[in-house]
Amino acid sequence: MKSPTSEARPHMTRNEGLIFERSAPGKCGVELPPLDVPPVAAAGALGEEFFRPDIEDFPEVSELDVVRHFTRLSTWNYGIDTGLYPLGSCTMKYNPRLHEAVARLEGVATDHPYTPESLAQGCLRILAETMRCLAEITGMDAVSLQPAAGAQGELTGLLLIRAYLESQGSPRRYVLIPDSAHGTNPASVVMSGYEVKNLKSDARGCIDLAELSTLMTGEVAALMLTNPNTLGIFEPDIRRICEIVHAKGGLVYMDGANMNALVGIARPGEFGIDVMHLNLHKTFSAPHGGGGPGSGPVGVKSLLEPYLPVPIVEQLEDGSYTLNYDRPHSIGRVRAFYGNFGMAVRALAYILAYGPAGLRQATEDAVLNANYIKARLKGTYELPYDAPSLHECVFSDRRQAARGVRTGDIAKRLIDYGFHPYTTSFPLIVSGALMIEPTESADKAELDAFIDALLSIAQEVEENPQLVLKAPHTTRVTRLDEAAAARKPVLRWKPSSRLRDWTL
Ligand SMILES: Cc1ncc(COP(=O)(O)O)c(C=O)c1O
């Protein structure tokens, strides 16, 4: 067992113990002046019900211990503010500071959800404006901001479809999903009470029209598709696809998580989509990661509008805003209050700061960046679907697999080059997928550095595969046993399990 302090290191970024492990009896965070009022017992102050005698070993640490511990931990993070984050399908774009400043304005940040409508007109207007802008961008007739994430938007959209079909006296059984879909799609289908039927992609990676026509029966409630799909390919037959579904009385759900490829250029409401969700925490630059908060607004065509969650923000004739709860056909609430308000604020700030031309430019830059990467890497990494693609590109590790190196190994070696990995092994229709989405936030120099890193790794695979197979080499913690981490996670620190082996 070696203590990190016994090793020479260039920086104080040694492995950090837990704050509990810094604890020593009698250490104290703050020294307050003596009380000049009678003391109140700690348990009594909070109420007996909050007193937890079972919690032992509450850390006793100094203020400096706390400051240094958390500051050091913060430097371990790789974030969008640190460098390129090319996680395909996740649209990790820069979160402009302007949005943070707006979201922190007094009144915006501090308004309570129970503030009376008359005193919350500004916040209600922000919600109404966000809904209006999102409806305009997507070509849908109405929007709910309530869902807290993309996946919850999916569930909401499917519940809307169910409510509509039931009102038509036509409750159906299945939802069709292409085999390239994001994992949340089938999960949402099952949660909404439908069964999944899989649609195979054709050789282009797109929906096979013949298969769709065969499977689209009167038992099918909806087709749920992502467009552009997870290969970054825009469905070229989207209008025809929607016609086939509509002809059998079904509806078309679009997973709009990839709208970064379409904003300002194409509107799903105009190519036949009935209901879709957006990920504000991706396309509209609200921060994401680490579990949220997110925002997955749902846009609908007018036939689904009566079923939207309550409340809906509406503008009255005198120009003021109100929350309408009186919607008898609504599926009810899917989230407390009005959704994650702060996410809507940031998204609206993004939309207004960029304006129509800026939003379109962002889309064009995102597509250009992905195609630049694709063009420079396709001689080295196999491109299984070489169709024109938009905001992301997907390679396969087939050439490198011949030397025993898989996509996960290449991703880990990329960390040694200072980049966050791309998405590995997704979509599932590509064996050993490397899914890369640079977004519009990267400039050419950064893209070139990233591409050069991947070219260099491909060379290493040829010359010294072990180097890649054992990566990463430059991180505090080298290769982990991912299966054990997933199957036997240690999620809770207990005094009896104090880590004493600092070498990790
Ligand atoms: C295509 C697609 N659909 C749905 C989702 C789910 O969104 P969320 O993570 O906000 O639930 C994602 C998330 O990455 C996605 O990429």
The ligand as an SDF file (V2000), in Angstrom:
LIG
                    3D

 16 16  0  0  0  0  0  0  0  0999 V2000
  -31.9150    9.7750  -30.5010 C   0  0  0  0  0  0  0  0  0  0  0  0
  -32.2030    9.9740  -29.0310 C   0  0  0  0  0  0  0  0  0  0  0  0
  -33.4510    9.8010  -28.5840 N   0  0  0  0  0  0  0  0  0  0  0  0
  -33.7690    9.9750  -27.2820 C   0  0  0  0  0  0  0  0  0  0  0  0
  -32.8130   10.3340  -26.3550 C   0  0  0  0  0  0  0  0  0  0  0  0
  -33.2290   10.4410  -24.9150 C   0  0  0  0  0  0  0  0  0  0  0  0
  -33.0830   11.7330  -24.4120 O   0  0  0  0  0  0  0  0  0  0  0  0
  -32.8480   11.9670  -22.8410 P   0  0  0  0  0  0  0  0  0  0  0  0
  -31.4860   11.4660  -22.5390 O   0  0  0  0  0  0  0  0  0  0  0  0
  -33.0020   13.4360  -22.6420 O   0  0  0  0  0  0  0  0  0  0  0  0
  -33.9090   11.1930  -22.1090 O   0  0  0  0  0  0  0  0  0  0  0  0
  -31.4980   10.5210  -26.7730 C   0  0  0  0  0  0  0  0  0  0  0  0
  -30.4620   10.8740  -25.7830 C   0  0  0  0  0  0  0  0  0  0  0  0
  -29.3050   10.8870  -26.0050 O   0  0  0  0  0  0  0  0  0  0  0  0
  -31.1860   10.3420  -28.1440 C   0  0  0  0  0  0  0  0  0  0  0  0
  -29.9340   10.5150  -28.6060 O   0  0  0  0  0  0  0  0  0  0  0  0
  1  2  1  0
  2  3  1  0
  2 15  2  0
  3  4  2  0
  4  5  1  0
  5  6  1  0
  5 12  2  0
  6  7  1  0
  7  8  1  0
  8  9  2  0
  8 10  1  0
  8 11  1  0
 12 13  1  0
 12 15  1  0
 13 14  2  0
 15 16  1  0
M  END
$$$$
